């Protein structure tokens, strides 16, 4: 019974770190785009904004999952690497967004929340996913 309680507590710890990382990722996406991301997605049903946020969340989740798996049951190592690699992933995704913004005409954040579908959102989303995959591979 004690093993079950310990396993449940460990799971809650990892979940808490993952949720915090995803929350930070959502805030960073919100800061990179004009207007309120919450309003754009839930009120205006802006698919571009939803794709951008979803790709960020999947990338962060991929990094966190890989760090947990790579910890081999060592909770302290796992929680530390989940947080550390998660923050590195968020930093690299932010830098990649800035670089992509500099390489494209106009303001990328404005294009990515345009009410009409815009192909730039797919490029930015793939950058998020690729960064998540790269960081995950670096963990292993």
Buried (B, 14 or more C-beta within 10 A) or exposed (E): EEEEEEEEEBEEBBEEBBEBBBEBBBEBBBEBBEBBBEEBBEEEEBBBBBBBBBBBBBBBBBBBBBBBEBBEEEBEEBBBBBBEBBEBBBEBBBEBBEEBBEEEEEEBBEBBBEEEEBEBBBBBBEBBBBBBBBBBEEBE
